[in-house]
Amino acid sequence: MTLISKRRAVLTGMAAAVAVTALGGGGAVAAAAQAQPATAKVKEAHVTGDAWVNFPGDKEYPYRRFIVDAHGAPWKMVNNKLTFGAARGTIKFDHYSPDVPGGPSKHHWGSVKVDYVMATGPVAVVSGIRQDDVPANMRRASLTFYQSPLGHKFDRMGFSWGVVDPRCQPMGTGPAPFSPVSRGPFNGRITGYTVQDAPLPVPDGNFEQPDTPADCSFKDEAPAKK
């Protein structure tokens, strides 16, 4: 039993003792001793936007585009068990580069099905499962977004591949936002990302801890068939 669980157990026992003293009778004792299920007020965070960024790990073809529409929270209560992943949405990304060295550049699109959003202040972590063809242990992706108070042309973002080891990424852990927004390969107007934060939905009451993932292959979360 954890320290928090012990503290909850002590408080529950104290509440039962007070009920016995004040009310008397077996019915009151039973009602007071019954554990209350956990509740958590949830206010959704969101990250939206569309921008080209300059990836510093690729000097020759640095431009990446990320279109994000993500809403939700980091966790939820399911049958009184804390369960990670309470978000929805999609992130689409494009790498504009040639298929062969020296060839013409073309768009290479992929996407992430969002299941996790945590945002505080101007920074957010968005996580999900990649829907493009990548190895099973690289399908979990996490991305970070920073909305600069100086304006969108100073926004930044990061993604969990490239300069980050993409293998076995845990849900909700993202890299520093290492890529600044840019005008992209077509010298377009600079856009950026909007981060709407939300307080963490901290459970209040007795609840079960989340399950430990068996592995990082995400076998039960196969991408949609094309």
CORMO-V552321 format. One record per helix or strand of 3 or more residues. SS is the DSSP state (2 for helix, 1 for strand). FROM is the first residue (numbers start at 1). LEN is the number of residues. Records with the same first field share a line. If there is no record, write none. Layout:
SS = FROM-LEN / FROM-LEN
This chain:
2 = 3-21 / 26-8 / 136-3 / 152-3
1 = 45-10 / 63-16 / 81-15 / 109-12 / 123-8 / 140-7 / 156-4 / 179-4 / 193-4
